[in-house]
């Protein structure tokens, strides 16, 4: 992977924060909003993008007659995230080796 080929999913800090939060397990919209501090509109837009990229899945159901969405990272999303983190690690390693 080269810097110019970083997947679009990792080109915003909010998407990275969402994926980072989902590594530890499924989260509700409310959980992700609290974790990221994002507005409803921005969080919703970024979640839709990640779903389009097939990095996350959404499960919609009702809890006490209220709609609730929960989000889970997919195997594909987890692999892409690991690849991205490993790429960043290699950049840092190369930087440290040059010093």
C-alpha positions in Angstrom: 0.0 0.0 0.0 1.2 3.5 -0.8 0.1 6.7 0.7 -1.7 7.6 -2.6 -3.7 4.4 -2.4 -5.0 4.6 1.1 -8.7 3.4 0.9 -11.3 6.1 1.0 -12.7 4.6 4.2 -9.6 5.8 6.0 -9.5 9.3 4.7 -11.6 10.8 7.5 -10.8 10.8 11.2 -14.5 10.0 12.0 -14.5 6.8 9.9 -11.3 5.7 11.6 -12.8 6.4 15.0 -15.9 4.5 14.1 -14.0 1.4 12.9 -11.7 1.7 16.0 -14.7 1.6 18.3 -16.2 -1.4 16.5 -13.1 -3.5 16.9 -14.2 -4.2 20.5 -17.7 -5.3 19.4 -21.1 -4.1 18.2 -22.1 -0.6 19.1 -25.4 1.3 18.9 -25.8 4.6 17.1 -26.0 6.2 20.5 -22.8 4.5 21.7 -20.9 5.6 18.6 -22.2 9.2 18.9 -20.9 9.3 22.5 -17.6 7.7 21.6 -16.9 10.0 18.6 -18.6 13.2 19.7 -20.0 13.5 16.2 -23.3 15.1 15.3 -26.2 12.9 14.3 -26.0 13.9 10.6 -22.3 13.5 10.2 -22.2 10.2 12.1 -25.1 8.9 10.0 -23.4 9.9 6.8 -20.1 8.3 7.7 -21.9 5.1 8.8 -23.7 4.9 5.5 -20.4 5.3 3.7 -18.7 2.5 5.7 -21.7 0.3 5.0 -21.5 1.0 1.3 -17.8 0.1 1.4 -18.9 -3.2 3.2 -16.7 -2.4 6.2 -19.7 -2.5 8.6 -23.1 -4.1 8.8 -26.2 -2.5 10.4 -28.9 -4.3 12.4 -32.1 -2.4 12.9 -34.6 -3.5 15.4 -37.0 -2.1 18.1 -36.1 -1.8 21.8 -39.1 -0.9 23.9 -41.0 0.2 20.8 -38.2 2.6 19.8 -36.0 1.9 16.7 -32.4 1.1 17.4 -29.6 0.6 15.0 -26.5 -1.3 15.9 -23.3 -1.6 13.9 -20.7 -4.3 13.6 -17.4 -4.4 11.7 -17.3 -7.0 9.0 -14.5 -9.5 8.4 -13.6 -7.6 5.3 -13.6 -4.3 7.2 -11.4 -5.8 10.0 -8.9 -7.0 7.4 -8.8 -3.6 5.7 -8.4 -1.9 9.1 -5.5 -4.3 10.1 -3.8 -3.7 6.7 -4.1 0.1 7.2 -2.7 -0.1 10.7 0.2 -2.3 9.5 0.9 0.1 6.7 1.1 3.0 9.2 3.3 0.9 11.4 5.7 0.2 8.4 5.8 4.0 7.7 6.8 4.6 11.4 9.3 1.8 11.3 10.9 3.2 8.1 11.1 6.6 9.7 12.7 5.2 12.9 15.2 3.2 10.8 16.3 6.4 8.9 17.1 8.2 12.2 
